[in-house]
Amino acid sequence: MVKKEEWKLIDGSRYKILSIAGRESSLETEGIFRGYATIGIEEAGLVIELPSENKESVENLRIIPLHAILAIDVLDIKQHEGKDEEKEPSGHYYG
């Protein structure tokens, strides 16, 4: 039997995410995926590092709640060395 390929977001890869911004609008976020965040007790979100114009500035992070995501475009995949199947989750959680 052929193993079905699993899709997952990869830390360090670049994505464009379309999410709900309001009742009649959407928000487009382009940046590097850095992990997941817990929001409150039962909610989770994606942590995206936004591009910075100033190299010396602190990282700009955006947390997008999972329930608000409409679409995700994969722009650039960071290749990992070694086998991904045996790798444990990265542990990048922001709370």
Order of alpha helices (4+ residues) and beta strands (2+ residues): beta-beta-beta-beta-beta-beta
